Amino acid sequence: MELRKVQLTLAFAAVYLIWGSTYLAIRIVVEALPPASSAGVRFLVAGLTMVVVGLLTGASLPRRWSDWRSTIFVGILMLVFGNGLVTWSELWVPSNQAALIVATSALWMGWMGTLGSKGEQLGAMRLIGLLVGFAGVIVLVGEGIGGGLAPWTAYAALMLAPIAWAVGSVVSKRSPVSIKPVMAAGLQMLVAGVLLSAIGLLAGEAGRWTWAPRSLWALAYLIVFGSCVAYGAFYWLVHEVSPVVLGTYAYVNPAIAVLLGWWILDERLGRDQIIGTGIILVGVLLVTLGSARKR
């Protein structure tokens, strides 16, 4: 029992702290490296590493088509669409704003958890929380577009990313595979790495790589810590704790991202953006409390 507590503590620490820093790292990567192919390299290297570690520790490759299908589907949703859209949007959107908008994945997960035969009843508090949270996104995005910080397409991508992430998380929870988490996470990253690299090649990114040490170090950080450590921890937690408990990372990640963006990249939040941030976090809190009370 004590070992499990240690495992849960370390896994949550990785998801809370490391993921909060990945928004900054992505912003630094795309300063010099093209988004799709750099994300592809990130997941190819991390995925291959995870698969090799899995094989060395006794994990096996999927033997059933249903396991392959679920692994590929979740990898496309969470990493190609979820992470890929965030990486592309950070060409323009500051890392602190990206983290705040992606925090709405907890709202989407709360709503999607009510769907299907295995879904829970929505409840008044969760419904209010969803509406409040999405109102905060409107304030935050409206201020960003109005201030000319980024094109509307970048904000649209940021709003789609947490939806894809939430769908992938719910599918993964409801359709568990028979292979070990380290192998499943590694295969998901390999799938994403191949697809994102192909997208980068088709977009002509091969000739746009600039060997800037700062961006390369940030990419190495994303490979080792953002993918191997934090994503592996998240995927393990998906099958170990409830979505309500896991969704608490949505409070911590934005705080870490805002602090690091201010400290390292001199990013700031305006008055309306601070108001939108507060509204989003209140919405996430209401959804979490409503879900916990129903449980």
TISE-980897 format. One record per atom (N, C-alpha, C): residue number from 1; x, y, z; atom name. Coordinates in steps of 0.02 Angstrom, whole numbers, plus 50000, padded with zeros to 5 digits. Example, Ala and Ser with C-alpha at 12.3 -4.5 7.8 and 13.67 -1.06 7.14 Angstrom:
residues 2
1;50660;49716;50390;N
1;50615;49775;50390;CA
1;50660;49835;50390;C
2;50642;49888;50354;N
2;50684;49947;50357;CA
2;50645;50002;50394;C
end
This chain:
residues 295
1;50042;49940;50000;N
1;50000;50000;50000;CA
1;50043;50063;50000;C
2;50097;50061;50039;N
2;50141;50119;50042;CA
2;50175;50131;49975;C
3;50194;50077;49940;N
3;50225;50084;49874;CA
3;50177;50118;49826;C
4;50113;50099;49829;N
4;50064;50130;49785;CA
4;50058;50205;49799;C
5;50059;50224;49863;N
5;50055;50296;49879;CA
5;50115;50334;49851;C
6;50173;50303;49854;N
6;50233;50335;49826;CA
6;50227;50342;49751;C
7;50202;50288;49719;N
7;50193;50290;49646;CA
7;50144;50345;49626;C
8;50088;50349;49661;N
8;50038;50400;49645;CA
8;50066;50470;49656;C
9;50103;50480;49710;N
9;50132;50545;49725;CA
9;50180;50566;49670;C
10;50225;50521;49650;N
10;50274;50538;49598;CA
10;50240;50551;49531;C
11;50189;50510;49516;N
11;50154;50519;49452;CA
11;50118;50586;49450;C
12;50084;50604;49504;N
12;50049;50669;49505;CA
12;50099;50727;49504;C
13;50155;50718;49538;N
13;50206;50771;49537;CA
13;50231;50783;49465;C
14;50240;50729;49428;N
14;50262;50735;49358;CA
14;50210;50771;49316;C
15;50146;50751;49324;N
15;50092;50781;49285;CA
15;50082;50854;49305;C
16;50083;50868;49369;N
16;50072;50936;49394;CA
16;50128;50984;49372;C
17;50190;50965;49387;N
17;50246;51011;49380;CA
17;50276;51011;49310;C
18;50291;50950;49285;N
18;50326;50947;49221;CA
18;50280;50971;49165;C
19;50218;50950;49165;N
19;50173;50972;49111;CA
19;50162;51046;49112;C
20;50163;51076;49171;N
20;50156;51149;49174;CA
20;50212;51185;49139;C
21;50271;51152;49137;N
21;50330;51183;49106;CA
21;50334;51168;49031;C
22;50295;51120;49006;N
22;50302;51102;48936;CA
22;50277;51157;48889;C
23;50230;51198;48913;N
23;50205;51253;48870;CA
23;50261;51303;48855;C
24;50301;51317;48906;N
24;50360;51360;48896;CA
24;50409;51327;48848;C
25;50422;51262;48859;N
25;50470;51227;48816;CA
25;50447;51225;48744;C
26;50383;51214;48732;N
26;50357;51213;48664;CA
26;50366;51282;48631;C
27;50352;51334;48669;N
27;50359;51403;48643;CA
27;50432;51415;48622;C
28;50479;51390;48661;N
28;50550;51400;48645;CA
28;50570;51357;48585;C
29;50543;51296;48580;N
29;50558;51253;48523;CA
29;50537;51285;48458;C
30;50476;51312;48454;N
30;50451;51340;48391;CA
30;50481;51408;48375;C
31;50524;51434;48419;N
31;50561;51495;48400;CA
31;50606;51481;48340;C
32;50633;51420;48336;N
32;50680;51404;48283;CA
32;50663;51341;48244;C
33;50620;51299;48270;N
33;50605;51235;48238;CA
33;50532;51234;48215;C
34;50518;51205;48157;N
34;50449;51202;48132;CA
34;50406;51157;48177;C
35;50342;51173;48185;N
35;50301;51140;48237;CA
35;50288;51066;48225;C
36;50264;51047;48165;N
36;50243;50978;48154;CA
36;50303;50930;48157;C
37;50356;50946;48122;N
37;50413;50900;48120;CA
37;50451;50898;48186;C
38;50453;50953;48223;N
38;50487;50951;48288;CA
38;50446;50909;48337;C
39;50379;50915;48334;N
39;50337;50872;48375;CA
39;50343;50799;48353;C
40;50350;50788;48287;N
40;50360;50720;48263;CA
40;50423;50689;48289;C
41;50478;50727;48287;N
41;50541;50702;48313;CA
41;50535;50688;48388;C
42;50502;50733;48423;N
42;50492;50724;48496;CA
42;50459;50657;48510;C
43;50405;50642;48476;N
43;50367;50581;48491;CA
43;50400;50519;48462;C
44;50435;50525;48406;N
44;50471;50467;48380;CA
44;50525;50444;48428;C
45;50565;50490;48452;N
45;50620;50472;48497;CA
45;50592;50448;48564;C
46;50544;50485;48592;N
46;50515;50465;48656;CA
46;50478;50399;48651;C
47;50440;50390;48596;N
47;50402;50328;48588;CA
47;50447;50268;48581;C
48;50499;50274;48540;N
48;50547;50219;48532;CA
48;50580;50202;48599;C
49;50597;50254;48637;N
49;50628;50243;48703;CA
49;50581;50205;48749;C
50;50517;50225;48751;N
50;50468;50193;48794;CA
50;50456;50121;48774;C
51;50452;50108;48709;N
51;50441;50039;48686;CA
51;50500;49995;48704;C
52;50561;50019;48694;N
52;50620;49980;48712;CA
52;50622;49966;48788;C
53;50608;50018;48828;N
53;50605;50008;48900;CA
53;50552;49956;48918;C
54;50494;49961;48885;N
54;50441;49913;48898;CA
54;50462;49842;48883;C
55;50494;49832;48825;N
55;50517;49765;48806;CA
55;50569;49739;48855;C
56;50614;49782;48877;N
56;50667;49761;48923;CA
56;50639;49744;48992;C
57;50582;49772;49010;N
57;50553;49760;49077;CA
57;50496;49709;49074;C
58;50490;49673;49018;N
58;50442;49618;49015;CA
58;50376;49634;48983;C
59;50365;49695;48959;N
59;50303;49712;48926;CA
59;50302;49682;48856;C
60;50244;49666;48830;N
60;50238;49637;48763;CA
60;50198;49683;48718;C
61;50208;49675;48653;N
61;50169;49712;48604;CA
61;50097;49686;48603;C
62;50050;49727;48581;N
62;49980;49704;48578;CA
62;49973;49642;48534;C
63;49931;49596;48557;N
63;49917;49535;48519;CA
63;49847;49536;48488;C
64;49805;49582;48511;N
64;49737;49586;48487;CA
64;49728;49648;48444;C
65;49687;49643;48392;N
65;49674;49701;48349;CA
65;49640;49757;48389;C
66;49597;49738;48437;N
66;49563;49789;48476;CA
66;49612;49832;48515;C
67;49667;49802;48539;N
67;49718;49840;48575;CA
67;49754;49888;48527;C
68;49771;49864;48468;N
68;49804;49906;48419;CA
68;49758;49964;48399;C
69;49695;49948;48388;N
69;49647;50000;48366;CA
69;49640;50054;48419;C
70;49632;50034;48482;N
70;49624;50083;48536;CA
70;49688;50124;48544;C
71;49745;50092;48541;N
71;49809;50127;48549;CA
71;49819;50179;48494;C
72;49806;50160;48432;N
72;49814;50206;48376;CA
72;49765;50264;48381;C
73;49702;50248;48397;N
73;49650;50300;48400;CA
73;49666;50351;48455;C
74;49685;50326;48514;N
74;49701;50372;48570;CA
74;49763;50413;48554;C
75;49813;50382;48523;N
75;49874;50418;48505;CA
75;49860;50475;48456;C
76;49816;50463;48407;N
76;49798;50514;48359;CA
76;49761;50571;48393;C
77;49712;50555;48435;N
77;49673;50606;48468;CA
77;49715;50648;48515;C
78;49750;50616;48561;N
78;49784;50652;48615;CA
78;49848;50685;48593;C
79;49885;50653;48548;N
79;49952;50679;48532;CA
79;49955;50714;48464;C
80;49923;50686;48413;N
80;49924;50720;48348;CA
80;49880;50782;48350;C
81;49817;50773;48371;N
81;49772;50830;48374;CA
81;49782;50871;48438;C
82;49782;50838;48495;N
82;49789;50874;48559;CA
82;49854;50912;48564;C
83;49910;50876;48562;N
83;49975;50910;48570;CA
83;49997;50945;48506;C
84;49982;50916;48448;N
84;50004;50946;48386;CA
84;49974;51015;48374;C
85;49909;51022;48390;N
85;49877;51087;48381;CA
85;49904;51139;48430;C
86;49920;51118;48491;N
86;49950;51164;48540;CA
86;50018;51188;48515;C
87;50058;51142;48489;N
87;50125;51160;48464;CA
87;50120;51210;48407;C
88;50074;51197;48360;N
88;50067;51243;48304;CA
88;50042;51312;48327;C
89;49995;51313;48373;N
89;49965;51376;48395;CA
89;50016;51419;48432;C
90;50065;51388;48464;N
90;50115;51427;48503;CA
90;50166;51462;48458;C
91;50159;51455;48393;N
91;50197;51499;48349;CA
91;50177;51571;48361;C
92;50115;51582;48384;N
92;50090;51650;48394;CA
92;50066;51662;48466;C
93;50031;51613;48494;N
93;50000;51623;48560;CA
93;50052;51615;48615;C
94;50056;51662;48663;N
94;50103;51654;48719;CA
94;50089;51590;48759;C
95;50141;51563;48789;N
95;50135;51499;48823;CA
95;50086;51502;48882;C
96;50083;51559;48916;N
96;50037;51563;48973;CA
96;49964;51559;48951;C
97;49947;51593;48896;N
97;49878;51589;48871;CA
97;49862;51520;48845;C
98;49910;51488;48812;N
98;49898;51421;48786;CA
98;49881;51373;48843;C
99;49919;51378;48898;N
99;49906;51334;48955;CA
99;49838;51346;48985;C
100;49817;51409;48988;N
100;49753;51426;49018;CA
100;49695;51399;48977;C
101;49700;51404;48911;N
101;49646;51379;48868;CA
101;49644;51303;48868;C
102;49703;51271;48868;N
102;49705;51198;48869;CA
102;49679;51170;48934;C
103;49679;51211;48987;N
103;49652;51188;49051;CA
103;49578;51170;49046;C
104;49545;51193;48993;N
104;49474;51176;48984;CA
104;49465;51102;48967;C
105;49519;51065;48957;N
105;49512;50992;48947;CA
105;49476;50961;49005;C
106;49485;50988;49066;N
106;49450;50962;49125;CA
106;49375;50973;49118;C
107;49355;51029;49088;N
107;49284;51042;49076;CA
107;49256;50993;49026;C
108;49291;50983;48971;N
108;49267;50936;48920;CA
108;49264;50865;48948;C
109;49314;50846;48988;N
109;49312;50779;49017;CA
109;49253;50772;49064;C
110;49236;50825;49101;N
110;49179;50823;49145;CA
110;49114;50815;49107;C
111;49109;50848;49049;N
111;49048;50842;49010;CA
111;49044;50774;48974;C
112;49100;50753;48945;N
112;49100;50690;48908;CA
112;49091;50630;48953;C
113;49108;50638;49017;N
113;49097;50585;49065;CA
113;49023;50571;49076;C
114;48979;50614;49052;N
114;48907;50604;49061;CA
114;48876;50567;49001;C
115;48915;50557;48948;N
115;48888;50528;48887;CA
115;48891;50452;48887;C
116;48849;50421;48848;N
116;48851;50348;48840;CA
116;48818;50310;48897;C
117;48816;50244;48889;N
117;48784;50202;48939;CA
117;48821;50202;49005;C
118;48886;50218;49003;N
118;48926;50219;49064;CA
118;48932;50289;49094;C
119;48897;50337;49065;N
119;48903;50406;49087;CA
119;48865;50419;49152;C
120;48888;50473;49185;N
120;48855;50495;49247;CA
120;48807;50552;49231;C
121;48758;50562;49275;N
121;48712;50617;49266;CA
121;48749;50683;49273;C
122;48731;50732;49232;N
122;48768;50795;49231;CA
122;48763;50833;49297;C
123;48704;50846;49322;N
123;48697;50882;49385;CA
123;48702;50957;49376;C
124;48669;50994;49421;N
124;48665;51067;49414;CA
124;48733;51100;49422;C
125;48772;51079;49472;N
125;48837;51112;49485;CA
125;48885;51101;49426;C
126;48886;51041;49399;N
126;48931;51027;49343;CA
126;48909;51067;49281;C
127;48844;51072;49270;N
127;48819;51111;49213;CA
127;48838;51184;49220;C
128;48829;51212;49280;N
128;48849;51282;49292;CA
128;48924;51290;49282;C
129;48963;51242;49307;N
129;49035;51246;49300;CA
129;49056;51245;49227;C
130;49025;51203;49186;N
130;49040;51201;49115;CA
130;49025;51268;49082;C
131;48967;51296;49096;N
131;48948;51359;49065;CA
131;48994;51416;49087;C
132;49011;51417;49151;N
132;49057;51469;49177;CA
132;49126;51462;49144;C
133;49151;51400;49142;N
133;49217;51389;49113;CA
133;49221;51410;49041;C
134;49171;51393;49002;N
134;49172;51411;48931;CA
134;49164;51487;48922;C
135;49128;51519;48967;N
135;49123;51592;48965;CA
135;49192;51623;48976;C
136;49231;51594;49021;N
136;49299;51619;49032;CA
136;49342;51612;48971;C
137;49334;51557;48934;N
137;49372;51547;48872;CA
137;49354;51602;48822;C
138;49290;51618;48817;N
138;49268;51671;48771;CA
138;49302;51737;48788;C
139;49305;51753;48852;N
139;49337;51815;48874;CA
139;49411;51814;48856;C
140;49444;51759;48872;N
140;49517;51754;48861;CA
140;49534;51756;48787;C
141;49497;51718;48747;N
141;49510;51716;48675;CA
141;49491;51782;48642;C
142;49435;51810;48663;N
142;49414;51874;48634;CA
142;49465;51929;48646;C
143;49494;51930;48706;N
143;49545;51980;48721;CA
143;49607;51969;48679;C
144;49626;51905;48670;N
144;49686;51890;48631;CA
144;49678;51909;48558;C
145;49621;51893;48529;N
145;49608;51911;48459;CA
145;49602;51986;48451;C
146;49564;52017;48497;N
146;49556;52090;48493;CA
146;49621;52128;48501;C
147;49666;52101;48541;N
147;49731;52133;48551;CA
147;49781;52117;48498;C
148;49763;52075;48450;N
148;49808;52059;48395;CA
148;49866;52016;48415;C
149;49859;51978;48470;N
149;49914;51936;48492;CA
149;49927;51877;48445;C
150;49873;51851;48414;N
150;49879;51793;48371;CA
150;49820;51791;48324;C
151;49826;51758;48266;N
151;49769;51751;48221;CA
151;49715;51707;48252;C
152;49654;51715;48230;N
152;49598;51677;48259;CA
152;49607;51602;48248;C
153;49642;51583;48193;N
153;49652;51512;48180;CA
153;49693;51479;48235;C
154;49741;51517;48263;N
154;49781;51489;48317;CA
154;49739;51476;48379;C
155;49694;51523;48394;N
155;49650;51513;48452;CA
155;49599;51457;48438;C
156;49576;51451;48376;N
156;49531;51396;48359;CA
156;49566;51329;48369;C
157;49629;51325;48350;N
157;49668;51263;48361;CA
157;49675;51248;48435;C
158;49686;51301;48475;N
158;49693;51292;48547;CA
158;49628;51269;48579;C
159;49572;51289;48551;N
159;49508;51268;48579;CA
159;49489;51197;48558;C
160;49514;51175;48500;N
160;49502;51107;48477;CA
160;49547;51057;48513;C
161;49607;51078;48531;N
161;49656;51033;48562;CA
161;49630;51000;48626;C
162;49603;51038;48674;N
162;49578;51005;48735;CA
162;49518;50960;48723;C
163;49478;50974;48670;N
163;49423;50929;48654;CA
163;49450;50861;48633;C
164;49499;50862;48587;N
164;49530;50800;48565;CA
164;49562;50763;48623;C
165;49596;50800;48667;N
165;49629;50770;48724;CA
165;49578;50737;48770;C
166;49522;50771;48782;N
166;49470;50744;48826;CA
166;49438;50682;48797;C
167;49424;50683;48732;N
167;49395;50624;48700;CA
167;49442;50565;48706;C
168;49506;50577;48692;N
168;49556;50523;48697;CA
168;49561;50496;48768;C
169;49557;50540;48817;N
169;49561;50518;48887;CA
169;49502;50475;48906;C
170;49441;50496;48886;N
170;49381;50458;48903;CA
170;49381;50391;48867;C
171;49400;50390;48803;N
171;49404;50326;48767;CA
171;49454;50280;48799;C
172;49512;50306;48818;N
172;49563;50265;48850;CA
172;49539;50236;48915;C
173;49502;50276;48954;N
173;49475;50253;49018;CA
173;49423;50198;49009;C
174;49379;50207;48960;N
174;49323;50160;48951;CA
174;49342;50099;48909;C
175;49396;50103;48872;N
175;49418;50046;48830;CA
175;49490;50028;48846;C
176;49503;50003;48906;N
176;49572;49988;48926;CA
176;49602;49932;48883;C
177;49666;49937;48870;N
177;49701;49886;48831;CA
177;49733;49835;48878;C
178;49752;49779;48850;N
178;49780;49724;48891;CA
178;49855;49727;48897;C
179;49887;49779;48871;N
179;49960;49786;48875;CA
179;49977;49835;48931;C
180;50040;49834;48952;N
180;50062;49877;49006;CA
180;50061;49951;48985;C
181;50049;49996;49032;N
181;50046;50068;49015;CA
181;50108;50094;48980;C
182;50167;50071;48999;N
182;50229;50096;48968;CA
182;50230;50079;48894;C
183;50205;50019;48876;N
183;50204;49999;48806;CA
183;50149;50037;48768;C
184;50091;50044;48799;N
184;50036;50081;48766;CA
184;50056;50153;48753;C
185;50085;50186;48802;N
185;50106;50256;48793;CA
185;50160;50261;48740;C
186;50208;50214;48740;N
186;50261;50216;48689;CA
186;50234;50207;48619;C
187;50187;50161;48610;N
187;50158;50150;48543;CA
187;50116;50210;48521;C
188;50080;50240;48568;N
188;50042;50300;48551;CA
188;50088;50355;48525;C
189;50145;50364;48558;N
189;50192;50415;48537;CA
189;50224;50399;48470;C
190;50238;50334;48457;N
190;50265;50316;48392;CA
190;50216;50331;48337;C
191;50152;50315;48348;N
191;50100;50330;48298;CA
191;50099;50406;48285;C
192;50098;50445;48339;N
192;50096;50518;48332;CA
192;50159;50544;48298;C
193;50217;50515;48315;N
193;50280;50537;48286;CA
193;50282;50527;48211;C
194;50258;50469;48188;N
194;50256;50454;48116;CA
194;50209;50503;48080;C
195;50149;50512;48107;N
195;50100;50555;48074;CA
195;50122;50628;48073;C
196;50147;50653;48130;N
196;50168;50723;48133;CA
196;50229;50736;48088;C
197;50275;50688;48085;N
197;50333;50696;48041;CA
197;50311;50697;47968;C
198;50263;50655;47951;N
198;50237;50654;47883;CA
198;50203;50721;47866;C
199;50165;50747;47914;N
199;50133;50813;47903;CA
199;50186;50867;47893;C
200;50239;50864;47933;N
200;50293;50913;47926;CA
200;50327;50909;47859;C
201;50339;50848;47834;N
201;50371;50840;47769;CA
201;50325;50866;47713;C
202;50261;50850;47717;N
202;50214;50874;47667;CA
202;50208;50950;47667;C
203;50218;50980;47727;N
203;50213;51053;47732;CA
203;50278;51088;47715;C
204;50329;51050;47695;N
204;50393;51079;47675;CA
204;50435;51103;47733;C
205;50427;51072;47792;N
205;50464;51095;47851;CA
205;50536;51071;47852;C
206;50554;51022;47811;N
206;50621;50993;47815;CA
206;50676;51045;47807;C
207;50664;51094;47764;N
207;50715;51145;47752;CA
207;50711;51204;47799;C
208;50667;51201;47849;N
208;50658;51258;47894;CA
208;50687;51246;47964;C
209;50725;51192;47971;N
209;50757;51179;48036;CA
209;50817;51225;48046;C
210;50819;51257;48103;N
210;50875;51300;48122;CA
210;50907;51270;48185;C
211;50970;51256;48181;N
211;51003;51221;48237;CA
211;51022;51270;48292;C
212;50970;51297;48324;N
212;50980;51344;48380;CA
212;50984;51304;48445;C
213;51039;51312;48483;N
213;51047;51272;48544;CA
213;50990;51279;48593;C
214;50963;51339;48601;N
214;50909;51350;48649;CA
214;50847;51308;48632;C
215;50828;51306;48568;N
215;50771;51267;48546;CA
215;50784;51193;48549;C
216;50845;51173;48533;N
216;50862;51101;48536;CA
216;50862;51075;48607;C
217;50886;51115;48654;N
217;50883;51095;48725;CA
217;50811;51090;48749;C
218;50769;51135;48726;N
218;50698;51132;48744;CA
218;50666;51070;48715;C
219;50685;51051;48654;N
219;50658;50991;48623;CA
219;50681;50929;48661;C
220;50744;50928;48682;N
220;50769;50872;48722;CA
220;50731;50866;48788;C
221;50715;50923;48818;N
221;50676;50923;48881;CA
221;50607;50893;48869;C
222;50576;50912;48813;N
222;50509;50885;48798;CA
222;50511;50810;48785;C
223;50565;50786;48753;N
223;50571;50715;48740;CA
223;50577;50675;48805;C
224;50623;50696;48847;N
224;50638;50658;48908;CA
224;50584;50668;48961;C
225;50571;50730;48978;N
225;50527;50744;49034;CA
225;50454;50752;49013;C
226;50441;50792;48961;N
226;50372;50803;48940;CA
226;50338;50740;48915;C
227;50375;50698;48878;N
227;50345;50639;48848;CA
227;50358;50576;48889;C
228;50421;50556;48896;N
228;50436;50493;48930;CA
228;50411;50493;49002;C
229;50425;50546;49038;N
229;50407;50548;49110;CA
229;50334;50569;49120;C
230;50316;50629;49098;N
230;50250;50657;49114;CA
230;50194;50621;49077;C
231;50201;50610;49011;N
231;50147;50576;48975;CA
231;50140;50503;48999;C
232;50197;50470;49012;N
232;50193;50403;49040;CA
232;50157;50402;49106;C
233;50171;50452;49149;N
233;50138;50456;49214;CA
233;50063;50470;49205;C
234;50045;50514;49159;N
234;49975;50530;49147;CA
234;49937;50469;49123;C
235;49966;50433;49075;N
235;49930;50375;49048;CA
235;49922;50321;49102;C
236;49971;50314;49146;N
236;49964;50266;49201;CA
236;49908;50289;49248;C
237;49905;50353;49263;N
237;49854;50379;49309;CA
237;49784;50373;49280;C
238;49777;50377;49214;N
238;49711;50370;49182;CA
238;49677;50305;49205;C
239;49717;50253;49214;N
239;49689;50188;49232;CA
239;49694;50174;49307;C
240;49720;50221;49346;N
240;49728;50209;49417;CA
240;49683;50252;49461;C
241;49662;50311;49437;N
241;49622;50357;49477;CA
241;49562;50379;49435;C
242;49513;50410;49468;N
242;49453;50433;49434;CA
242;49469;50496;49393;C
243;49429;50509;49340;N
243;49439;50570;49300;CA
243;49434;50633;49343;C
244;49392;50632;49395;N
244;49385;50691;49439;CA
244;49451;50707;49473;C
245;49484;50656;49500;N
245;49547;50666;49534;CA
245;49601;50686;49484;C
246;49603;50651;49428;N
246;49655;50666;49378;CA
246;49647;50736;49350;C
247;49584;50759;49344;N
247;49572;50825;49316;CA
247;49598;50883;49357;C
248;49621;50869;49418;N
248;49648;50923;49460;CA
248;49712;50953;49431;C
249;49743;50917;49384;N
249;49804;50947;49354;CA
249;49788;51012;49317;C
250;49724;51021;49299;N
250;49704;51082;49264;CA
250;49711;51145;49306;C
251;49715;51138;49373;N
251;49727;51197;49415;CA
251;49801;51215;49418;C
252;49843;51164;49419;N
252;49914;51174;49433;CA
252;49952;51193;49370;C
253;49938;51159;49314;N
253;49975;51172;49252;CA
253;49974;51245;49231;C
254;49916;51279;49230;N
254;49916;51349;49210;CA
254;49958;51393;49256;C
255;49955;51379;49321;N
255;49994;51419;49368;CA
255;50069;51413;49354;C
256;50092;51352;49343;N
256;50162;51341;49327;CA
256;50180;51376;49261;C
257;50137;51369;49211;N
257;50150;51399;49146;CA
257;50152;51475;49149;C
258;50106;51504;49185;N
258;50104;51577;49191;CA
258;50167;51602;49227;C
259;50187;51568;49280;N
259;50247;51588;49317;CA
259;50310;51584;49274;C
260;50318;51528;49239;N
260;50378;51518;49198;CA
260;50377;51565;49137;C
261;50318;51577;49108;N
261;50314;51623;49052;CA
261;50333;51694;49071;C
262;50312;51714;49131;N
262;50330;51780;49157;CA
262;50404;51785;49173;C
263;50432;51732;49204;N
263;50501;51732;49227;CA
263;50551;51729;49170;C
264;50538;51685;49121;N
264;50588;51671;49069;CA
264;50575;51709;49004;C
265;50511;51715;48985;N
265;50495;51747;48921;CA
265;50463;51816;48929;C
266;50458;51840;48991;N
266;50429;51906;49005;CA
266;50358;51912;48978;C
267;50319;51858;48981;N
267;50249;51860;48960;CA
267;50207;51892;49014;C
268;50156;51928;48993;N
268;50111;51962;49040;CA
268;50039;51944;49024;C
269;49996;51953;49074;N
269;49924;51945;49064;CA
269;49891;52013;49078;C
270;49848;52034;49031;N
270;49812;52096;49041;CA
270;49754;52087;49088;C
271;49720;52143;49103;N
271;49664;52140;49151;CA
271;49610;52091;49129;C
272;49587;52097;49066;N
272;49534;52053;49042;CA
272;49557;51980;49040;C
273;49621;51969;49025;N
273;49646;51901;49024;CA
273;49648;51872;49094;C
274;49665;51912;49143;N
274;49664;51889;49213;CA
274;49593;51872;49234;C
275;49545;51913;49213;N
275;49474;51900;49229;CA
275;49452;51834;49196;C
276;49470;51825;49132;N
276;49453;51763;49098;CA
276;49484;51702;49131;C
277;49546;51710;49154;N
277;49581;51656;49189;CA
277;49543;51636;49252;C
278;49523;51686;49290;N
278;49486;51672;49352;CA
278;49420;51637;49338;C
279;49386;51658;49285;N
279;49321;51627;49268;CA
279;49331;51554;49248;C
280;49383;51540;49208;N
280;49397;51471;49187;CA
280;49410;51427;49248;C
281;49452;51451;49294;N
281;49470;51410;49352;CA
281;49410;51399;49398;C
282;49366;51449;49403;N
282;49304;51439;49442;CA
282;49261;51385;49410;C
283;49257;51386;49343;N
283;49218;51335;49308;CA
283;49246;51266;49319;C
284;49312;51259;49314;N
284;49344;51194;49326;CA
284;49331;51171;49397;C
285;49335;51217;49445;N
285;49323;51199;49515;CA
285;49252;51174;49525;C
286;49203;51208;49495;N
286;49133;51187;49503;CA
286;49121;51118;49472;C
287;49150;51106;49414;N
287;49143;51040;49382;CA
287;49173;50986;49426;C
288;49232;50999;49453;N
288;49265;50950;49496;CA
288;49226;50936;49560;C
289;49202;50990;49592;N
289;49163;50981;49654;CA
289;49097;50945;49639;C
290;49065;50963;49583;N
290;49003;50930;49566;CA
290;49013;50856;49552;C
291;49068;50838;49519;N
291;49082;50768;49505;CA
291;49099;50731;49569;C
292;49138;50762;49612;N
292;49157;50730;49675;CA
292;49096;50718;49719;C
293;49049;50767;49721;N
293;48990;50760;49763;CA
293;48945;50704;49739;C
294;48940;50697;49672;N
294;48898;50642;49646;CA
294;48930;50575;49662;C
295;48996;50571;49659;N
295;49028;50509;49678;CA
295;49018;50493;49751;C
end
